[in-house]
Amino acid sequence: MDTDSSHLLIAGIIVALFLGFVFTTFVHYIQPHTQPQGLKSKNYYIFSLITITLTFTLGLMVVVLYDSLSIVATRVVVAGYIAFLGVLLLVSASLSWLISRYHKGILSSGFLGFMNHKTPKLIKGGMRSGSPSDNLQELEDRVMAAASDGSVDDRDREMLRSILRLDFSTVREIMVPSPDIISIEVNSSLKDTAHLMGEYGHSRIPVYEGTKDSIVGIVHSRDLLSLLADGSLDTDLRTISRPAVFVPETKKLDELLQELQENAVQMAIVIDEYGGTEGIVTMEDMLEEIVGEIEDESSAREDPVLLLPNGSAVVDAGISVDDFEEILGINIDSGPDIDTLGGYVYRELGRMPYIGDLVNGTDFRIQVVSLIGHRLRKLRVDRVVSSAISDT
């Protein structure tokens, strides 16, 4: 092989390698960004290996062609090969730049949503652009239309609506708030831990050190019972605690579900922007968000709404505003920053509540019935006929 042909061949292989890396970058960007970083990196290296292998194969083909054909013919082939790769390089580089710049819009398209098995994203891909609340309303309208046609029954309709809301709802909306967390200090004995689990009927409880803002792990009843059965009563809770998963309170529920599945855990610790413990959320909470309350033989949960004969109701202060409005048919116009009925009462009072405090609305009145410390526990809700209606 003469010098000119060797240079052409080497240049062709270099261009092909560079093209391979551009192609790999392109593939890296079109992967759904909701997958875990480890899986994304694994796919990236797989694509890199495949691309480099194919590139060297093409280079080997050129060497074979050179040995098979005449010097003149091989020069033409190698030159054409480089020209072809150059065109592909320009096209791939342009596409890679577009993908890297506009990948968020492209990833939200219906096709890539389908490739990621994200049915809600497929539906959103065909909708008009708008705010998340508008898109959610449009999706729910489609579900309601299907229900009115008899395509789905009422239970399936509610489950579909709940599934759609996973894409828009946050962890904060379903978490157990920090004051209600049943947890144990890391220096507690195994007997005390077992007693606490038995008292509240929990199979998993967080373990903290010093304060509840310092969660060091999660203790599982299975691990605890094994030690108690063996008589290992002096074991430190820290040694049997499993690592805790921490999530921000603003995390979307569909992302939380995926993270719990990937980490094979049933519980996550919810933290605020300062790293403090806001609450906990479990896989059961996620399932109940879709299928409704899940009761078992150990459940002793009260109904959050007790309807009275006169049309009033006694309500848990921790009930969500959405559930309250849906059950009682009362719109309190709480705004986007309020999640619970108790939060609405705090905002309207503007101070610490006392038993007997009243909050008056357009067609309702809320009275504070009971407190635990400074926390609202029970509220009485009465319907009020407006003066405009009574005057008529």
C-alpha positions in Angstrom: 0.0 0.0 0.0 1.5 3.4 -1.0 1.7 6.3 1.3 -1.2 8.3 -0.1 -3.6 5.3 0.2 -2.4 4.6 3.7 -3.1 8.2 4.7 -6.5 8.0 3.1 -7.3 4.8 5.0 -6.1 6.1 8.4 -8.1 9.3 7.8 -11.2 7.3 7.0 -10.9 5.2 10.2 -10.4 8.3 12.3 -13.4 10.0 10.8 -15.4 6.8 11.3 -14.4 6.7 15.0 -15.3 10.3 15.5 -18.6 9.7 13.8 -19.2 6.7 16.1 -18.8 8.9 19.2 -21.2 11.5 17.7 -23.7 8.8 17.1 -23.3 7.5 20.7 -23.9 10.9 22.0 -27.0 11.2 19.9 -28.3 7.9 21.3 -27.4 9.0 24.8 -29.6 12.0 24.6 -32.7 10.3 23.1 -32.7 7.8 26.0 -35.5 8.7 28.5 -33.9 10.8 31.3 -36.2 9.2 34.0 -34.2 6.0 34.1 -31.6 5.6 36.8 -28.1 7.1 36.1 -26.5 3.6 36.3 -28.8 2.2 33.7 -28.3 5.2 31.4 -24.5 4.9 31.7 -24.6 1.2 31.1 -26.6 1.8 27.9 -24.2 4.5 26.9 -21.2 2.2 27.1 -23.0 -0.6 25.2 -23.8 1.8 22.4 -20.2 3.0 22.4 -18.9 -0.6 22.1 -21.3 -1.5 19.3 -20.4 1.7 17.4 -16.7 1.3 17.7 -16.9 -2.4 16.7 -18.9 -1.5 13.6 -16.5 1.3 12.8 -13.5 -1.0 12.9 -15.4 -3.5 10.8 -15.9 -0.8 8.1 -12.2 0.0 8.3 -11.3 -3.7 7.9 -13.6 -3.8 4.8 -11.6 -1.0 3.3 -8.3 -3.0 3.9 -9.8 -6.0 2.2 -11.0 -4.0 -0.7 -7.5 -2.5 -1.0 -5.9 -6.0 -1.2 -8.6 -7.2 -3.6 -8.6 -4.3 -6.0 -6.0 -2.3 -7.8 -4.2 0.6 -6.2 -6.2 3.1 -8.3 -9.5 1.5 -7.6 -8.8 1.3 -3.9 -7.9 5.0 -3.9 -11.3 5.8 -5.4 -13.1 3.5 -2.9 -11.3 4.9 0.2 -11.9 8.5 -1.1 -15.6 7.7 -1.6 -15.7 6.0 1.8 -14.4 9.1 3.5 -16.7 11.4 1.6 -19.7 9.3 2.6 -18.6 9.3 6.2 -18.1 13.1 6.0 -21.7 13.5 4.9 -22.9 11.2 7.7 -20.8 13.2 10.2 -22.4 16.5 9.3 -25.9 15.0 9.5 -25.2 13.2 12.8 -23.5 16.3 14.3 -26.5 18.5 13.3 -29.0 16.0 14.8 -26.9 15.5 17.9 -26.8 19.3 18.4 -30.6 19.5 18.0 -31.2 16.7 20.4 -28.9 18.1 23.0 -30.5 21.5 22.8 -34.1 20.5 22.5 -34.1 17.0 24.1 -36.7 17.9 26.7 -39.3 18.7 24.1 -38.4 15.7 22.0 -38.5 13.4 25.0 -42.0 14.6 25.8 -43.3 13.6 22.3 -45.7 10.8 22.0 -43.4 8.4 20.2 -40.5 8.5 22.7 -43.1 8.4 25.5 -44.4 5.2 24.0 -40.8 3.8 23.7 -40.4 4.5 27.4 -43.7 2.7 28.1 -45.1 5.9 29.6 -48.7 5.9 28.4 -49.6 9.2 30.0 -46.8 10.9 28.1 -48.2 9.3 24.9 -51.5 10.9 25.6 -49.9 14.2 26.4 -48.0 14.1 23.2 -51.2 14.5 21.2 -52.7 17.2 23.4 -52.5 20.9 22.9 -49.7 22.7 24.8 -50.7 24.3 28.1 -50.1 24.3 31.9 -49.9 20.9 33.7 -53.3 21.6 35.3 -54.9 22.2 31.9 -53.4 19.0 30.6 -54.5 17.1 33.6 -58.1 18.4 33.2 -58.1 17.5 29.5 -56.9 13.9 30.4 -59.6 13.6 33.0 -62.2 14.9 30.5 -61.2 12.1 28.2 -61.6 9.5 30.9 -65.0 10.9 31.9 -66.0 10.8 28.2 -65.0 7.1 28.0 -66.9 6.4 31.2 -70.1 8.1 29.9 -69.9 5.9 26.8 -69.8 2.8 28.9 -66.3 1.9 27.9 -65.1 1.8 31.6 -67.0 1.4 34.8 -66.9 3.8 37.7 -64.2 2.0 39.7 -61.9 1.8 36.6 -62.6 5.4 35.9 -61.5 6.4 39.4 -58.4 4.3 39.1 -57.5 5.8 35.7 -57.9 9.3 37.1 -55.7 8.4 40.0 -53.0 7.0 37.7 -53.1 10.1 35.6 -52.6 12.3 38.7 -49.4 10.5 39.6 -47.7 12.5 36.9 -48.8 15.8 38.5 -49.1 15.1 42.2 -46.2 15.4 44.6 -44.9 13.4 47.6 -46.0 16.1 49.9 -49.7 15.4 49.1 -49.7 11.8 50.4 -46.9 11.6 52.9 -47.3 11.0 56.6 -46.2 14.3 58.2 -43.3 14.3 60.6 -45.3 14.7 63.9 -47.2 11.5 63.0 -44.1 9.4 62.3 -43.6 6.4 64.6 -39.8 6.1 64.9 -37.3 5.0 67.5 -33.9 6.3 68.8 -30.9 4.3 67.6 -29.8 3.5 71.2 -33.1 1.9 72.1 -33.2 -1.8 73.0 -34.5 -4.5 70.7 -37.3 -5.2 73.1 -38.5 -1.6 73.1 -38.3 -1.6 69.3 -40.4 -4.8 69.1 -42.9 -3.4 71.6 -43.3 -0.2 69.6 -43.9 -2.2 66.4 -46.5 -4.3 68.0 -48.2 -1.4 69.6 -48.7 0.5 66.3 -48.8 -2.5 64.0 -45.9 -1.4 61.8 -43.5 -3.8 60.1 -40.9 -1.0 59.4 -40.0 2.1 61.4 -37.4 4.8 60.9 -34.4 4.8 63.3 -33.0 8.3 64.2 -30.0 9.5 66.1 -30.4 12.5 68.4 -33.4 14.2 66.7 -35.9 13.0 64.2 -34.3 15.1 61.5 -31.3 12.7 61.6 -32.7 9.4 60.2 -30.0 6.8 60.1 -31.9 3.9 58.7 -35.1 1.7 58.7 -35.5 -1.3 60.9 -37.5 -4.2 59.6 -39.6 -6.5 61.8 -38.1 -9.6 60.0 -34.6 -8.6 61.0 -35.7 -7.8 64.6 -37.6 -11.0 65.1 -34.7 -13.1 63.9 -32.4 -11.6 66.5 -35.0 -11.9 69.3 -35.5 -15.6 68.4 -31.7 -16.2 68.6 -31.6 -14.4 72.0 -29.3 -11.6 70.7 -30.8 -8.9 72.8 -27.6 -6.7 73.0 -27.4 -6.0 69.3 -27.2 -2.4 68.3 -30.1 -1.1 66.2 -27.7 0.5 63.9 -26.2 -2.8 62.8 -29.6 -4.2 61.7 -31.0 -1.0 60.2 -31.3 -0.9 56.4 -30.2 2.2 54.5 -33.0 4.8 54.2 -34.0 6.3 50.8 -34.5 10.1 51.0 -36.7 12.0 48.5 -37.6 15.7 48.3 -41.2 16.7 49.1 -41.6 18.1 45.6 -40.9 14.8 43.9 -43.6 13.6 41.5 -45.4 10.4 42.5 -44.7 8.6 39.3 -41.0 9.2 39.8 -41.3 8.1 43.4 -42.9 4.8 42.4 -40.2 4.1 40.0 -37.5 4.9 42.5 -39.0 2.7 45.2 -39.2 -0.2 42.7 -35.6 0.3 41.5 -34.3 0.3 45.1 -36.6 -2.6 46.2 -37.8 -0.7 49.3 -41.2 0.0 50.7 -40.5 3.3 52.5 -38.8 6.6 51.8 -38.0 9.5 54.1 -39.3 12.9 52.8 -37.1 15.8 53.4 -37.5 19.6 52.9 -35.2 22.0 51.1 -33.1 22.4 54.3 -32.6 18.6 54.8 -35.1 18.3 57.7 -37.5 15.4 57.9 -40.9 16.4 56.6 -42.5 12.9 56.7 -42.4 9.4 55.3 -44.1 7.8 52.3 -44.6 4.1 51.7 -45.4 1.9 48.8 -48.8 1.3 50.5 -49.5 5.0 50.3 -48.8 4.9 46.6 -51.1 2.0 46.0 -53.8 3.6 48.1 -53.6 6.7 46.0 -54.6 4.5 43.0 -57.0 1.9 44.4 -58.2 3.5 47.6 -57.7 2.6 51.2 -56.1 -0.8 51.9 -57.3 -2.3 55.1 -56.0 -5.5 56.8 -56.7 -7.4 60.1 -54.4 -5.0 62.0 -55.8 -1.8 60.6 -57.6 0.4 63.2 -58.0 3.5 61.0 -60.9 5.9 61.6 -62.9 7.2 58.8 -61.5 10.7 58.1 -65.1 12.1 57.7 -67.9 11.3 60.1 -71.3 12.5 58.8 -73.8 13.7 61.4 -77.6 13.3 61.1 -78.1 17.1 60.7 -75.9 17.3 57.6 -72.8 18.5 59.4 -69.5 16.5 59.6 -66.6 15.9 61.9 -63.4 15.8 59.9 -59.8 14.9 60.5 -57.7 18.0 60.1 -55.2 16.1 58.1 -57.6 15.2 55.3 -56.5 16.6 51.9 -58.5 19.5 50.5 -59.3 17.5 47.3 -60.8 14.6 49.3 -62.7 17.0 51.6 -64.2 18.9 48.6 -65.1 15.6 46.8 -66.7 13.9 49.8 -68.7 16.9 51.1 -69.2 18.8 47.9 -67.9 22.0 49.4 -65.4 24.2 47.6 -63.2 26.1 50.1 -61.0 27.8 47.5 -57.8 27.0 49.4 -55.3 27.9 46.7 -52.4 25.9 45.4 -50.2 26.2 48.5 -52.6 24.5 50.9 -52.7 20.6 51.0 -54.9 19.8 54.0 -58.0 21.2 55.7 -56.0 21.9 58.8 -53.6 24.0 56.7 -56.5 26.0 55.4 -57.7 26.7 59.0 -54.2 27.7 60.1 -54.0 30.2 57.2 -57.4 31.7 57.8 -56.8 32.1 61.5 -53.3 33.5 61.1 -52.4 32.3 64.6 -52.2 29.2 66.8 -55.7 27.6 67.0 -57.8 27.1 70.1 -60.8 24.8 70.7 -63.9 26.7 69.6 -62.2 28.9 66.9 -64.4 29.5 63.8 -63.5 29.9 60.2 -66.4 31.2 58.0 -66.7 30.5 54.3 -69.3 31.4 51.7 -71.6 28.4 52.4 -69.8 26.6 55.3 -68.4 27.1 58.8 -65.4 25.2 60.3 -65.0 24.9 64.0 -62.0 23.6 65.9 -63.1 20.6 67.9 -59.9 19.1 69.3 -56.2 19.7 69.4 -53.1 17.6 70.2 -50.7 20.2 71.6 -50.7 22.9 69.0 -51.8 20.6 66.2 -55.3 20.5 64.9 -56.9 17.1 65.3 -60.7 17.3 64.6 -62.8 19.9 62.9 -66.5 20.3 62.7 -67.9 21.5 59.3 -71.4 23.0 59.1 -73.2 24.0 56.0 -74.4 27.6 56.0 -77.1 29.1 53.9 -75.9 32.4 52.5 -77.8 35.6 53.3 -78.6 36.0 49.6 -80.5 32.7 49.6 -82.2 33.2 53.0 -83.5 36.6 51.9 -85.3 35.0 49.0 
